[in-house]
Amino acid sequence: MIGMIKIPSQIPGLPMPVLKDVFKRVGDKVKVGDVLFAYESDGAIFEETSALIGTVIASFFKSGDSVSEGTPVLAVQASI
Protein backbone atom coordinates (compact mmCIF):
# COMPACT_ATOMS: atom_id res chain seq x y z
CA MET A 1 0.00 0.00 0.00
CA ILE A 2 1.19 3.50 -0.82
CA GLY A 3 0.24 6.25 1.62
CA MET A 4 0.12 9.86 0.53
CA ILE A 5 1.17 12.26 3.30
CA LYS A 6 -0.75 15.48 2.70
CA ILE A 7 -0.98 19.02 4.02
CA PRO A 8 -3.91 18.83 6.46
CA SER A 9 -7.06 20.90 5.99
CA GLN A 10 -6.82 24.41 7.36
CA ILE A 11 -9.36 26.85 8.72
CA PRO A 12 -11.04 28.57 5.73
CA GLY A 13 -9.55 31.96 4.93
CA LEU A 14 -5.99 31.19 6.10
CA PRO A 15 -3.16 31.81 3.63
CA MET A 16 -1.77 28.86 1.67
CA PRO A 17 0.67 26.85 3.83
CA VAL A 18 4.40 27.10 3.05
CA LEU A 19 6.74 24.15 3.60
CA LYS A 20 9.42 25.15 6.12
CA ASP A 21 11.40 21.90 5.98
CA VAL A 22 11.06 18.39 4.59
CA PHE A 23 12.83 16.03 6.98
CA LYS A 24 12.51 12.78 5.02
CA ARG A 25 13.90 12.12 1.54
CA VAL A 26 13.26 9.40 -1.05
CA GLY A 27 14.67 6.14 0.28
CA ASP A 28 14.41 7.12 3.96
CA LYS A 29 12.72 4.68 6.32
CA VAL A 30 9.88 6.06 8.45
CA LYS A 31 8.05 4.79 11.48
CA VAL A 32 4.91 5.89 13.28
CA GLY A 33 5.47 9.25 14.95
CA ASP A 34 8.45 10.37 12.82
CA VAL A 35 8.24 14.04 11.87
CA LEU A 36 8.09 14.12 8.07
CA PHE A 37 7.82 17.82 7.31
CA ALA A 38 7.03 21.19 8.88
CA TYR A 39 4.83 23.87 7.35
CA GLU A 40 3.80 27.40 8.24
CA SER A 41 0.28 28.77 8.06
CA ASP A 42 -0.85 32.16 9.34
CA GLY A 43 2.41 32.64 11.26
CA ALA A 44 2.26 29.31 13.11
CA ILE A 45 4.53 26.34 12.36
CA PHE A 46 3.09 22.82 12.38
CA GLU A 47 4.75 19.41 12.03
CA GLU A 48 3.22 16.49 10.18
CA THR A 49 4.06 13.06 11.59
CA SER A 50 3.87 9.62 10.04
CA ALA A 51 1.03 7.24 10.75
CA LEU A 52 2.80 4.57 8.66
CA ILE A 53 5.85 2.32 8.81
CA GLY A 54 7.64 2.13 5.48
CA THR A 55 9.90 3.87 2.98
CA VAL A 56 9.55 7.27 1.31
CA ILE A 57 9.18 6.61 -2.43
CA ALA A 58 8.38 10.13 -3.69
CA SER A 59 8.78 13.73 -2.58
CA PHE A 60 6.71 16.28 -4.49
CA PHE A 61 7.82 19.62 -3.00
CA LYS A 62 10.85 21.32 -1.42
CA SER A 63 11.29 23.77 1.45
CA GLY A 64 9.85 27.18 0.63
CA ASP A 65 7.13 25.88 -1.69
CA SER A 66 3.52 26.94 -1.12
CA VAL A 67 1.29 23.86 -0.95
CA SER A 68 -2.52 23.79 -0.99
CA GLU A 69 -4.28 21.90 1.79
CA GLY A 70 -5.00 18.30 0.88
CA THR A 71 -2.03 18.17 -1.51
CA PRO A 72 0.41 15.24 -1.10
CA VAL A 73 3.92 16.20 0.00
CA LEU A 74 5.39 12.68 0.34
CA ALA A 75 4.46 9.16 -0.75
CA VAL A 76 5.32 6.27 1.57
CA GLN A 77 5.38 2.59 0.61
CA ALA A 78 3.95 1.00 3.73
CA SER A 79 5.59 -2.13 5.15
CA ILE A 80 3.37 -5.00 6.12
N, CA and C of each residue as an Amber inpcrd file, in Angstrom:
protein
   240
   0.8340000  -1.1730000   0.0000000   0.0000000   0.0000000   0.0000000
   0.8890000   1.2510000   0.0000000   0.4800000   2.2160000  -0.7840000
   1.1870000   3.4970000  -0.8150000   0.3250000   4.5280000  -0.0930000
   0.9270000   5.2000000   0.8810000   0.2400000   6.2490000   1.6220000
   0.7340000   7.6130000   1.1720000  -0.2090000   8.4990000   0.9140000
   0.1250000   9.8640000   0.5340000   0.0350000  10.7400000   1.7830000
   1.1340000  11.3900000   2.1290000   1.1700000  12.2640000   3.3040000
   0.8900000  13.6810000   2.8130000  -0.2420000  14.2250000   3.2440000
  -0.7500000  15.4810000   2.7000000  -0.6850000  16.6220000   3.7040000
  -0.7830000  17.8450000   3.1720000  -0.9770000  19.0220000   4.0190000
  -2.4030000  18.9160000   4.5630000  -2.5610000  18.9420000   5.8900000
  -3.9090000  18.8280000   6.4640000  -4.7930000  20.0210000   6.0990000
  -6.1010000  19.8260000   6.2230000  -7.0610000  20.9040000   5.9870000
  -6.8420000  22.0120000   6.9990000  -7.0070000  23.2270000   6.5290000
  -6.8190000  24.4110000   7.3600000  -8.1650000  25.0830000   7.6000000
  -8.1750000  26.0310000   8.4960000  -9.3610000  26.8540000   8.7170000
  -9.5690000  27.7070000   7.4660000 -10.7950000  27.7520000   6.9330000
 -11.0360000  28.5700000   5.7320000 -10.5710000  30.0120000   5.9300000
  -9.9940000  30.5720000   4.8970000  -9.5460000  31.9560000   4.9340000
  -8.0790000  32.1380000   5.2990000  -7.4170000  31.0820000   5.7820000
  -5.9940000  31.1870000   6.1040000  -5.1810000  31.1900000   4.8150000
  -4.0090000  31.8280000   4.8300000  -3.1630000  31.8070000   3.6270000
  -2.6710000  30.3840000   3.3350000  -2.2660000  30.1710000   2.0810000
  -1.7660000  28.8610000   1.6720000  -0.5360000  28.4960000   2.4970000
  -0.4940000  27.2700000   3.0430000   0.6710000  26.8450000   3.8260000
   1.9550000  26.8450000   2.9950000   3.0710000  27.1100000   3.6740000
   4.3960000  27.0990000   3.0490000   5.2380000  26.0470000   3.7650000
   5.8690000  25.1510000   2.9960000   6.7450000  24.1470000   3.6020000
   7.9710000  24.8310000   4.1920000   8.2350000  24.6000000   5.4660000
   9.4210000  25.1540000   6.1230000  10.5990000  24.2080000   5.9770000
  10.3380000  22.9010000   6.1080000  11.4020000  21.9040000   5.9800000
  10.7830000  20.5450000   5.6980000  11.4440000  19.7790000   4.8490000
  11.0570000  18.3900000   4.5870000  12.1650000  17.5360000   5.1850000
  11.8260000  16.7630000   6.2140000  12.8340000  16.0320000   6.9810000
  13.1640000  14.6540000   6.4100000  12.2910000  14.1030000   5.5910000
  12.5150000  12.7760000   5.0170000  12.6800000  12.8940000   3.5100000
  13.5910000  12.1150000   2.9750000  13.9000000  12.1150000   1.5430000
  13.5510000  10.7470000   0.9530000  13.5120000  10.6750000  -0.3700000
  13.2580000   9.4040000  -1.0500000  14.2940000   8.3830000  -0.5930000
  13.8090000   7.2160000  -0.2070000  14.6750000   6.1350000   0.2800000
  14.7650000   6.0610000   1.7920000  14.3730000   7.1310000   2.4910000
  14.4150000   7.1170000   3.9620000  13.3410000   6.2090000   4.5170000
  13.6860000   5.4990000   5.5790000  12.7230000   4.6800000   6.3210000
  11.9700000   5.5830000   7.2870000  10.6820000   5.3000000   7.4810000
   9.8840000   6.0600000   8.4480000   9.1410000   5.0870000   9.3500000
   8.8610000   5.5730000  10.5460000   8.0520000   4.7890000  11.4770000
   6.9900000   5.7080000  12.0580000   6.0070000   5.1150000  12.6910000
   4.9150000   5.8870000  13.2760000   5.4860000   6.9250000  14.2430000
   5.0390000   8.1700000  14.0760000   5.4740000   9.2500000  14.9530000
   6.6440000  10.0600000  14.4410000   7.3420000   9.5780000  13.3950000
   8.4450000  10.3660000  12.8210000   7.8980000  11.6680000  12.2480000
   8.6140000  12.7660000  12.4760000   8.2440000  14.0430000  11.8700000
   8.7190000  14.0210000  10.4200000   7.7790000  14.2000000   9.4930000
   8.0870000  14.1170000   8.0680000   8.3940000  15.4800000   7.4550000
   7.5900000  16.4730000   7.8230000   7.8180000  17.8200000   7.3140000
   7.1670000  18.8370000   8.2440000   7.6080000  20.0820000   8.1150000
   7.0320000  21.1920000   8.8780000   6.5150000  22.2140000   7.8770000
   5.3860000  22.8440000   8.2210000   4.8290000  23.8680000   7.3520000
   4.3280000  25.0360000   8.1910000   4.2520000  26.1880000   7.5570000
   3.7960000  27.3980000   8.2370000   2.4790000  27.8500000   7.6260000
   1.5600000  28.2270000   8.4960000   0.2830000  28.7650000   8.0570000
  -0.1370000  29.8460000   9.0340000  -0.3860000  31.0280000   8.5340000
  -0.8490000  32.1630000   9.3400000   0.0980000  32.4490000  10.5050000
   1.4080000  32.3080000  10.2530000   2.4110000  32.6390000  11.2550000
   2.7300000  31.5350000  12.2520000   2.0000000  30.4360000  12.2070000
   2.2620000  29.3120000  13.1090000   2.9380000  28.1790000  12.3270000
   3.8380000  27.4700000  12.9940000   4.5290000  26.3440000  12.3610000
   3.9710000  25.0460000  12.9320000   3.6530000  24.1250000  12.0210000
   3.0920000  22.8220000  12.3760000   3.9940000  21.7220000  11.8320000
   3.9980000  20.5800000  12.4930000   4.7510000  19.4150000  12.0270000
   3.7750000  18.3020000  11.6830000   4.0330000  17.6320000  10.5820000
   3.2230000  16.4880000  10.1770000   4.0120000  15.2190000  10.4740000
   3.3820000  14.3040000  11.2080000   4.0550000  13.0630000  11.5930000
   3.4900000  11.8800000  10.8040000   4.2530000  10.8170000  10.7750000
   3.8670000   9.6200000  10.0430000   2.9120000   8.7580000  10.8580000
   1.9210000   8.2340000  10.1640000   1.0270000   7.2400000  10.7470000
   1.3480000   5.8630000  10.1590000   2.4170000   5.7970000   9.3600000
   2.8010000   4.5680000   8.6620000   4.2120000   4.1380000   9.0220000
   4.4880000   2.8670000   8.7830000   5.8460000   2.3240000   8.8090000
   6.1680000   1.9700000   7.3700000   7.2960000   2.4450000   6.8610000
   7.6410000   2.1320000   5.4830000   8.8170000   2.9350000   4.9780000
   8.8130000   3.1760000   3.6620000   9.9040000   3.8710000   2.9840000
   9.3350000   4.9820000   2.1120000   9.9570000   6.1590000   2.1700000
   9.5500000   7.2680000   1.3070000   9.9170000   6.9150000  -0.1360000
   8.9240000   6.9570000  -1.0270000   9.1790000   6.6120000  -2.4300000
   9.0460000   7.8170000  -3.3630000   8.4780000   8.9230000  -2.8660000
   8.3760000  10.1320000  -3.6880000   8.2640000  11.3550000  -2.7920000
   8.8680000  12.4430000  -3.2550000   8.7780000  13.7330000  -2.5810000
   8.3870000  14.7420000  -3.6530000   7.2760000  15.4510000  -3.4390000
   6.7060000  16.2790000  -4.4890000   7.0390000  17.7700000  -4.3710000
   7.5420000  18.2050000  -3.2160000   7.8250000  19.6240000  -2.9980000
   9.1330000  19.7720000  -2.2230000   9.6380000  21.0230000  -2.1810000
  10.8510000  21.3220000  -1.4160000  10.5510000  22.4600000  -0.4490000
  11.4460000  22.6800000   0.4880000  11.2900000  23.7660000   1.4500000
  11.0870000  25.0860000   0.7170000  10.1500000  25.8810000   1.2180000
   9.8510000  27.1780000   0.6250000   8.6830000  27.1610000  -0.3440000
   8.2620000  25.9740000  -0.7700000   7.1300000  25.8750000  -1.6900000
   5.8160000  26.1170000  -0.9570000   4.8880000  26.8090000  -1.6170000
   3.5230000  26.9360000  -1.1220000   2.7600000  25.6950000  -1.5690000
   1.9820000  25.1160000  -0.6680000   1.2890000  23.8640000  -0.9540000
  -0.1470000  23.9700000  -0.4650000  -1.0960000  23.7420000  -1.3540000
  -2.5160000  23.7920000  -0.9880000  -2.8610000  22.6720000  -0.0120000
  -3.8320000  22.9360000   0.8580000  -4.2780000  21.9010000   1.7880000
  -4.8120000  20.7060000   0.9950000  -4.5720000  19.5290000   1.5310000
  -5.0000000  18.2960000   0.8800000  -4.0570000  17.8070000  -0.2030000
  -2.9850000  18.5500000  -0.4730000  -2.0260000  18.1690000  -1.5100000
  -0.9540000  17.2570000  -0.9250000  -0.6610000  16.1180000  -1.5900000
   0.4080000  15.2430000  -1.0990000   1.7840000  15.9030000  -1.1410000
   2.5390000  15.7040000  -0.0760000   3.9170000  16.2010000  -0.0010000
   4.8890000  15.0310000  -0.1770000   4.5570000  13.8870000   0.4240000
   5.3890000  12.6770000   0.3390000   4.5120000  11.4690000   0.0570000
   5.1050000  10.4640000  -0.5850000   4.4650000   9.1600000  -0.7550000
   5.3060000   8.1380000  -0.0100000   4.6390000   7.2850000   0.7800000
   5.3220000   6.2680000   1.5740000   4.7950000   4.8910000   1.1890000
   5.7310000   3.9900000   0.8350000   5.3770000   2.5900000   0.6100000
   5.3280000   1.9240000   1.9660000   4.1320000   1.5700000   2.4020000
   3.9530000   0.9960000   3.7260000   4.4930000  -0.4230000   3.7850000
   5.1310000  -0.7600000   4.8980000   5.5920000  -2.1250000   5.1490000
   4.4690000  -2.8920000   5.8110000   4.4310000  -4.1580000   5.5250000
   3.3690000  -4.9970000   6.1240000   3.9650000  -5.8640000   7.2110000
